[in-house]
């Protein structure tokens, strides 16, 4: 049986905090050691990241320690968005764990994906009906996630891939990923879980649609020239108030493009508009035939979509009780977005009970979408683990 425990410490001393979070996680699951551990530590622990990984590995009796730096962390119903914090998720039972570390990722996203795929391919597959889940954590200052995830989708079709981009509080300008007993920037780390368990992933967005869902009828790379056969800028200007339209820089900061269907889409920032040429540019490739709508970040929409996601998961797991969950929450959510702290974890507890859940506030979220693995933004991605029915 898969067992999951979580722990959190707001201690300022890195070694003490890591030890406290590890002890809490093991005790909560009734474990003396773990097969694998996911650990996330906030920026104030930066000078002690290596002490964190080594302490966690020693306390949990495993070298399969993986995670990243974070602007904020969460465990149970607690969220730490400011100051020191270490969150930890420990797993043991019907699972085999293979952790990995890929250094020097700058400028070679597709090669990195090939290296990860080779690692996964070498690992034995679980028995019939079993599950494989790949969790990866990236230094998003140094790796292009689009090519990385696109290549992983083509190399590992059908494999659930989740995770996120490491984050920081803006004080250091550097990100770190953890693997084994070390931490490093300019790298990707990951954990392949395989065994007789079940995993389900749900993505909750924070975007309210404005205007109609349209079809891309002419695009090249990241520039959209036509939507529904008309200049793309026409569709954009039709949903943007005149006062906002008069300030293009602010309009680009407020309005987002959602590519995909209403139920399955990815959000991308707008990077430019050309009123005279009729074009709109986005931070990601767009292809003819895809659907697209414009939207804005909205706390009420985020609440509604998270609750819908959680209701779906609660029904999907009946009557089996899940063992635990990883929650990767965008740094653009949380207290500053909602106006109150701890909202997402409160909703998780409301719908899924006292589920052991831990995670972090990420620079971007990695989860399934559109038939492959996608980079998501402004989302909360909950990966629930537990026994098969």
N, C-alpha and C positions, 0 to 999 in steps of 0.2 A: 504493500500500500504506500502511495506517495504521501509524504508528510512535509508540511511547510510551516516554518516559523518566521516571525519578523521581529525586528528590534529597532529602537531609535534612541539616540543619545544626543543631548545638547551640551554635553561637557566640552569645555574649551581645549583641554589637553587631548591631543589626537590619540595617543595610545590608550588612555583611560576611556575615551569615548568609544573607540573601536572595541575594546574589551567588554564594555557595558552593553553595547548594542548586540554583540555576538552572544553574550551570555543570555540576554533577554530572548533572542531569537531561538536559541537551542531549548531554553526552558519552556517557551510557549508551545513548541512542537513536541515536547517530551523526548528530546534527542540528547545524546552525549557527543555526537559528531555529525557532520554534514557531508553529503556527497558533492555538493556544489553550493556556492554562495554568490549572490549578487550584492554589491555594496556601492553606495553612492555617498559622497562626502562634499560638503560645501566649501567654497573658496577659502574661508579662514583656516581650513585644515591643509591648505596647499603645501606649506613647508613640511607637513607631516604625512603626506599621502602615502609614501612608502611605508611609514610606520603603521598606517591604517591597514594596508593590505597584508603586511606581515603579521600583525597582531590578529587580524580576523582569520587568516589561514591557520595560525597556530591554535587559536581558541576553538576553531571549528574542525580541526583535524583534516584539512584538505588543502591541496594546492589549486583546486579549481575555483579560484576567486576572480571574479570579473565585475567591472563596473566603470564608473567615470566620475569626473568632477561635476558639480551641480550648483546652480544658483540657489536651489532650495531642495529639500528632501521631504519625504513623507513616509509614515508607517502607521498602521492602524487607523485611528481617527485624528492623528496629529500631523500637522504640516509646519515645517520650519522654513520660512521664506527669508529670514534675515539672521545673520550670525552663524555660529558654528552648529553643524548638524551632521550626523552620520545615520543613514538608514540602511538596513540589512535584511535580506531575504535568504533564508537557508532552506535547502531542499535535501531530502534523503528518502530512500525507499526504492520503489520500482522504477529506477531511472539510472541510466549511465550518463556521465557528463564528460565532455571533451572541451577544454578551454583552449583558446589560441590567442596569439598576438601577432599583428602584422605591422612592422615599423615602416618609416620612410614612405608615407602614402601620398605625399604631395605630388600632383601631376601624373599619377598613374592609377586612377580609380578603377579602370577596367582590369588592369593587371592584378590589383588587390582583390577584386572580385574572383578572378581566376584562382588565386591562391586560397581564398576561403572555400571556393567550390571544391578544390582538390582535397582540402582537409575533410570536408563533409563526405566526399565520395569514398575516402579511405575508411570511414567508420562503418562498422556493421549495421545493417538495418534492423529495426526491432522486429519481434515476431508479428505474424499476421494480426492486423487490427491495432497494432501499437502506433505510437506517435513519435515524430521527430520535430523538434522546435529549435530554431536558431535565433538566439538573441545577440545582437551586435550593437556596439557603442563606438561612435566615431568622433574624431577631432574634426568638427565641421568647419573650423577655420582653415583646414589644410586638405580636405578631401572634397571632391565634387560628388555629392550624393546621387545625383541623377544618373550619371554613367555607372556608378558603383551598383546601384540597385537594379538598373536595367539589365546589366550584365548578370547579376545574381539571379534575376528572374529567368533569363534564358538558359543559364547553366544549371539551375536547380528548380525546374518547374514543379509546382505543386507543394513545395516546401514552405511552411509557415515561417516567415522571417519577421521579427519584431525588434524593438529597441529604440534608440534615439541618439541624437547628437549631444555630446557633452556640453555643459554650459558653465558660466561663471557670473559673478556679480558685477563685472565691468571694471574691477579694480586692478586686474593683472594682465588682461589681454592675451591670455593663454589658456588652453584647455588641456585636460589630461584624461587618458583612459587607463584603466587598471587591468592587469592580467597577472595571475600568479602572485608573486610577492613584490611586484614592481608597478610603477606608474610612468607614463610618458606622454608627451605631446606628439603631434604629427604621426598618429598611429590609429589603428582600429583594433579593438579587442572583441572577443565573442565567446559564446558558450553554446555548444550543441547538446541538447537534451534528447535522449532517446529511451524509449521503454514502454511499458504497459500502463500508459496513462492517457488522459484526454486533455486537449487544449482548445480553447475557443477564444477568439479575438474580436473585439468590437471597438469601433472608432466613433467617438462623439465629437461633432464639429461645434464651432462657435460662431457660425456665419448665418446671417439672415439674408435670404435672397431678395434682391430688388430688381424688378423687371422680369421679362420673360426668359425662358430657357431657349437658347438659339443654337443654330448649327453653324460650325465653321465651314465656310464655303471657299475661302482662299487664305492660306497661311504659308509662311516660309520660316522655318526655324522658330524663333521666339516672337515673330511679328505676325499679327492677325490683320489681314487687309479687308476681309469681308465676313460678315455674319448674315446668314439668310439671304445672301446675294446682294447685300447693301454694305456700304462702307462701315467698318467696325466702329469707327468713332461716332457714327450716328446712334448706334445702340448704346454706347457709353454715355453720350451727352443726354440721351433721353431719360436716363435714370439718375442723373446727378443734378442736384439743385443748382440754379444759376449762380448763387453766391459762391458755392464750392467750385463750380466750373471755372469761375473767374480767377481762381488760385490753383493753377495746375499742380504745383508741388504738394499742396495740402490734399487735393483730390486724389493724387497718386498714393498718398499715405493712408487715406481713408477707405477707398474703394478697392475691392479685391476681385480677382477672377477665379471662378470655380469651374474646373474642367471635368466634365463627366456628367452623369445623370443626377437628378435631384437626390437620389438615394445612395449614390456611389461616386464621389468626386474627390478631387484634390484641390486645395486652395493655393493660388500663386499670387504674389504681389504684382501690381502693374509697375512697369519700369519706364514707360513713356507713352505719350499720346501725340498724334500728328493731325491737328484739325484740318489743315489744308489738304493733306494727302489721304485723310480718312482712316489712318492705321492706328492700332493700339499694340504696344509691346508688353510682354509678360515675362516673368522670371522662370521660364521653363519652356520646353519645346511644345508646340501645338501643331496638330495635324488636321488636314482637311477631313471633314466628316464627323469630327468630335463635337460633342455638345458643350455649351458654355453658358454660364450666367454670371452676372455681377452680383456682389454681395458686400455686406459690411459686418464687422464684428459686433456682436450684440450679446450682453450678459444674459438677457432673458431667453434668447434663442439657445445659448449654451446650456442653460439650466434644463430647458425642455429636451434638447437633444441628448444630454447626458442621462436624463431620467428615462427616455425612450430606450436608449442603449442598455441601461441597467435592467429595465423591465424585460427586454428581449433576452438578456443573459439569464435572468432569474428563471424564466419559463424554460429556456433551453436546458438548464441543468436539473430541472425537476425529474424525478424525486431524489436524485443523487446530490449529496453535499460536496461542493468543491473543496479542495485542500488549501488553496491560497491563490494569490494573484500578484502580478506585476503591473503597476500603473505608471505609465509615462505621460506626464502632464506638461503641456506647453508652458514655457516661461511667460507667455503672454496671457495666461489665465491666472488664477489665484486671487489673492486679496485685492490687489490693485485693479483687477478687472471687475470682480464681483462687488467690491466694496465691503466684503466681510471675509474673514479668514476661514479656512477649513471647509469650504462648501463642498468640493468634489468628494473628499473622503467621507463627509457626512452623508451624502447621497449614496455612496457605495455601501455604507453600513445600513442605511435605511432599506435598501433593496436587496442586499445580499447577506445581511446579518453580520455577525462578528467574524467575517472572513479575514484571515491573515493577509494583508496587502501591504506592499512597500514599493517605493519607487522614487522618482525625482522629477524636478522641473527641467525640461529639456530645451535645447536650442531648436530642435525639430524632432518629429516623431516618425518612426519607421513601423509600417504595418501593411497588411494586405490592402489592395484596392485596385479596381479596374482590371482585374485578371492577373495582377502581378504584385510585386512588392513596390510600395510607393513611399516617397517622402511626404509626410503630412505636416501641416502648420496650423496652429491654434486649435489643436485637438487634444482630447484625452484618450489614450489608448489603453484599454484594460485587457490583459491576457490572463485568463482564468485557467487554472490547472487543477486536475483532480482525477479520481478513479473513473474508469469506463463504466458505463451503465451495465 
